[in-house]
Structure formats: structure tokens, C-alpha cells
Amino acid sequence: MEGPAPATPPLSSSQLLVRPDEGLHPLRGWWVQSALWGAAQVWSRALGFLQSLLLARWLGPEDFGRFTVLQSWLILTHQSGSSGLSSLMVRDLARADRPRVRLYLLIQIGWVLLILAIAVILSFTDYVPPSIRGDLPFLTALLLPMAWLTWQGTRLTAAGRLERAAGMLFFTRTVGLTVMTLAARYGWTALWLGFAGMIVLDGIGLRWMADRFSAPLSGRSGGEPMRAPGALREGLRMLGFGIVGALYARADSLMLLTWRGPVEAGFYGLAYRFYEAGLLLSNALFTAILPRLAMEAHPERRAHRLLKILLGLAALSALGLTFLADPLIRLPFGSAYQPAIPMLRGLVWAWPPAFLSSLGSAIWIARGRSDRLFRAFLFGTALNLALNALLIPRWGGMGAALAMLGSSWGMGILFLPAFHDASRPQDPGKG
């Protein structure tokens, strides 16, 4: 076991791309950025909700289930290679440590190419359900433009300009989702071409903003010289975090498809969309505050003040959705999708521990403690997969909802120490 790493020396203000809480434009305060970015995500989800309503009616339960599972596959594999590594990129772009960022980008690209090769091989085997086998390799290629899109958003996040990203996303996502939904009237292939067009449009808009407000990746680093083994170790560890985190969030849909068929997967996918929408505030706050926490010696102090607020909002939201689940699903989608109602009522009570885990993750990433983050999500994912394997064969989508609920609370408890650890941050390469 490695000994304690030396504390990272504070960076001077001339080395920063972002100076937290000092000399910022009024719209660049992280609370305002969280609200604007969250509003953009809410708008995107509202459009996605309308899209789900139309696609559910146009495609029918079986094809809508296929669409939900394939979309879950893309999100799972994309998040596996981007969620952890993008957080490191935000942190180190904020510290002007460009060599580390370039290394993380290479790891991410290598992972995407590996996933694409695996998808091609699996499409010739019986391990993939026949209902999605023919589409899998072609749709997996969309991971490349999705990674490019995420990189543009990462640049704006590190530069503290989420308000610009939010404004652009309002426009590009409105146009992209509208075109994608209307394309579905012309067939299955047109639907996915519209999906690809939406990704490209988002990426072009965010890149235009990123080129205006963020520093180029090329050039000398403003931080300490990179210790390649330490940076590589942390990058691979956070790739592992992304993989287990993506499995934690998406494997249940694939397990449902395999064991209970596309109809049950479609019911659960509909309930899960509402659950994901409830995480928007937590995700927006995480995105906005991470560059700030990365520059603080004791990030847990700021995050601790937010914890009670977030937990209160999560609990109140869960209580409201418990009562509103029936009309939210039955009225717009019809009685055919009524089995999704109890699934939603179970999922929403996973919000409080999910909010806790999100804020705790930001603390550990800022402090370079990716080892703790990885272990916590590895435990949560193992628990989630075990509960899904136990409950889905008996209770289907409701079993998947209960598995998410149990594993979220089990993992959330592991993040409590993050808010009480007041020691100085360690070298990111040694965490």
C-alpha cells in the first residue's frame, strides 16, 4: 500500500483559468450557473418527455422498448468513458494542467474504440438479444460524436461559463429533438439519423462557445509538471469509476430486456426517465461547483453547507412524485403504460441518497481521492446487480426499481465521510 502523498501546493492566481468567487461576471456565480444549466437540462427533459409521449404512441410498446434499450446502451457506454474522466478534465483544466487533460482524452478515445470493436463482435453472437442485434454496431459508432460533444461542454465547464453552454443548449436541443422526433414518422432508420443529427448540432454549438471562452488545450501547463504514472493511474481509476457507474445506472434496462422482454423494459424505461429528471438539480450543481471545489484546500466545508438543502429538496420532490405518479403517467401515455406507475413510486425515493452521492463525489474528485470514489461505486454497482438478478426474474420492472432504491441507499451511506474529512487535498496522481 502506498504511503501518504504530499499535499498539493496551492496554485497562484496567475495559473488559474477560473478564479472562484473573485472578479466573476454576475452570471458566473456557481449558484446562478447551476440554475441556468439545470433549467437547460429541465427544458431538454421536457422536450424528451414530449418525444417519449409521441414515440410511445407512434412506435407501440415493443418498438418503444427496443428504442429505450438501445438508447440506454448508448448512454451506458458513453457515460462509462466520459463521466469520471470528464470530471478529471474539468478539475485539471481549472488548474491549467493541460498535459493531464491530454492524457485523459487519449484514455477516453481508446475506451470508445474498444467498445466499438466489442459491439461489432457481439453483433455476430447470441449474447445480444435478436431484437437489437442488427442495430448495435451501427449505433455504437455514435459514441465518437457523443465524446466530442462532451469535450466541448467540459471546456466550458472548466472555464466557468456554464451560462453560455446553457443558452446554446436551449437552442440546439430544441431544434435537434424536434427534428429527431419528426423523423420517426419516416421509419426506424430516420429516427436514429435524427438522433445523430441532434448530437452533431449540440456539439457544433458548444464548440463555438468553447472556442470563445476557454483556453486552447495546446501550450504549456500552468500547473506542476505531470508525473505520468500517477496521472495514468488516476485516469484509469476514473475510467473504472465511469464503467461501474454506468453499469449502476443502466444495466437494469438490459437485464429487463433479456429476462422479461422489450415491453417490460419499456415500462421501466418510462419510469426511469422521470427518475433521471429528478437528478437534474444535483447534476447541475455538481457540474457548476466542481471547478470551484478543485481550487479550495478544504472543499468539504463549502459542500457541507449545501448538503441539508439538497437532501430536503430531494425528499420533498420524492414525496410529491409519490402522489403524482399516477396522473403523470396514465393521463399522457394512456392505460397501456400503467404498470410504470408503481415503478416510478419506488424509484423516486432513491433521490436523497443519489444527491448525497453526487455532492460527495465532487468533494473526493476535488481532493484527488478517486480511490474512495471508485470503491464506493464498485460496492453500489455490485449491490445493484445482485439485487437486480434476485428481483427482476420475480417482479420484473418493479424488482428493478426496488434494486435501484436499495443500492442507492446502501452506497449513499459510504459518502458520508467525505463531508467530515478536513485534511488537505492529496496529489491527484497519488490518491
Buried (B, 14 or more C-beta within 10 A) or exposed (E): EEEEBEEBEEBEEEBBBBBBEEEBEEBBBBEBBBBBBBBBBBBBBEBBBBBBBBBBEEBEBBBBBBBBBBBBBBBBBBBBBBBBBBBBBBBBBBBBBBBBBBBBBEBBBEBBEEBBEBBBEBBEEEEBBEBBBEBBBEBBBBBBBBBBBBBBBBBBBBBBBBBBBBBBBBEBBEBBBBBBBBBBEEEEEBBBBBBBBBBBBBBBBBBEBBEEBBBEBEEEBBBBEBBEEBBBBBBBBBBBBBBBBBBBBBBBBBBBBBBBBBBBBBBBBBBBBBBBBBBBBBBBBBBBBBBBBBBBBBBBEBBBEBBEEBBEBBBEBBEEBBEBBBEBBBEBBEEBBEBBBBBBBBBBBBBBBBBBBBBBBBBBBBBBBBBBBBBBBBBBBBBBBEBBBEBBEEBBBBBBBBBBBBBBBBBBEBBEBBBEBEEEBBBBBBB
